[in-house]
Amino acid sequence: MSRKYIDCREYPSEMNCSVAISADSDKELLEAAVQHAVSIHQHKDTPELRSQLGQLFKEGTPPLEI
């Protein structure tokens, strides 16, 4: 099993979010990413959001700088 991540720094936003999240499983990463998107970015937890986030996962760990 390889580590995966999603990094808000790669996606422009008004708040210039600098959060990067990584996990050992897709399920764990998706739950953390959804919680972040809902609580910080004010998205609604929908199947569409979950699908979009899942497509943004990358292998490895987030780089220190982008």
C-alpha positions as CSV (number, residue, x, y, z in Angstrom):
1,M,0.0,0.0,0.0
2,S,1.4,3.4,-1.0
3,R,0.7,6.7,0.7
4,K,-1.5,9.2,-1.1
5,Y,-2.2,12.9,-0.6
6,I,-4.3,15.9,-1.7
7,D,-2.8,19.4,-1.5
8,C,-4.9,22.6,-1.4
9,R,-1.9,24.6,-2.5
10,E,-2.3,23.2,-6.0
11,Y,-5.8,24.7,-6.4
12,P,-6.3,28.5,-6.3
13,S,-8.8,29.8,-3.8
14,E,-9.6,33.1,-2.2
15,M,-8.2,32.0,1.1
16,N,-4.9,30.7,-0.3
17,C,-5.3,27.5,1.7
18,S,-2.0,25.8,2.5
19,V,-3.3,22.5,3.9
20,A,-2.0,19.2,2.5
21,I,-3.5,15.9,3.8
22,S,-2.0,12.4,3.4
23,A,-3.1,8.9,4.4
24,D,-2.3,5.3,3.8
25,S,-5.8,4.5,2.4
26,D,-8.1,6.1,-0.1
27,K,-11.0,5.8,2.3
28,E,-9.1,7.6,5.2
29,L,-7.9,10.3,2.8
30,L,-11.3,10.9,1.3
31,E,-12.9,11.3,4.8
32,A,-10.3,13.8,5.9
33,A,-10.4,15.7,2.6
34,V,-14.2,15.9,2.8
35,Q,-14.1,17.2,6.3
36,H,-11.6,19.8,5.3
37,A,-13.6,20.9,2.2
38,V,-16.9,21.2,4.2
39,S,-15.5,22.9,7.4
40,I,-13.0,25.2,5.8
41,H,-14.1,25.8,2.2
42,Q,-17.9,25.6,2.9
43,H,-18.6,22.9,0.3
44,K,-21.5,20.5,0.8
45,D,-20.8,16.8,1.4
46,T,-22.2,15.4,-1.8
47,P,-21.4,12.3,-3.9
48,E,-20.2,14.7,-6.6
49,L,-17.7,16.4,-4.1
50,R,-16.4,13.0,-3.0
51,S,-15.9,11.9,-6.6
52,Q,-14.1,15.2,-7.5
53,L,-11.8,14.9,-4.5
54,G,-11.0,11.3,-5.1
55,Q,-9.8,12.2,-8.6
56,L,-7.3,14.7,-7.2
57,F,-5.4,12.1,-5.1
58,K,-1.7,11.7,-5.9
59,E,0.7,9.0,-5.0
60,G,3.4,9.7,-2.4
61,T,3.5,12.6,0.1
62,P,3.0,16.3,-0.4
63,P,6.1,18.3,-1.4
64,L,7.4,20.9,1.1
65,E,7.0,23.7,-1.5
66,I,4.9,24.1,-4.6
